[in-house]
């Protein structure tokens, strides 16, 4: 169902949406099929605690992005450096 798709789209990859007729319903409904060939979503790691929510998809991150993320996290220990790093990241 569409509701299930909306709940699960962050956790699985889906093939192209199909519209199907369901006997007795009188209208077409959306059908979503899990794309088992695409393992991109299995590479997602989520970390959440009071004060932060972090979600990383390692399949899509470049080494440069990972390095920038590491610097941002490292700079949280030193607020003076944090401002400089955030400005640098926003320019990219």
Buried (B, 14 or more C-beta within 10 A) or exposed (E): EEEEBEEEEEEBBBEEEEEEEEEEEEEEEEBBEBBEEEEEBEEBEEEEEEEEEEEBEEEEBEEEEEEBBEBBEEBEEEEEEBEEBEEEEEEE
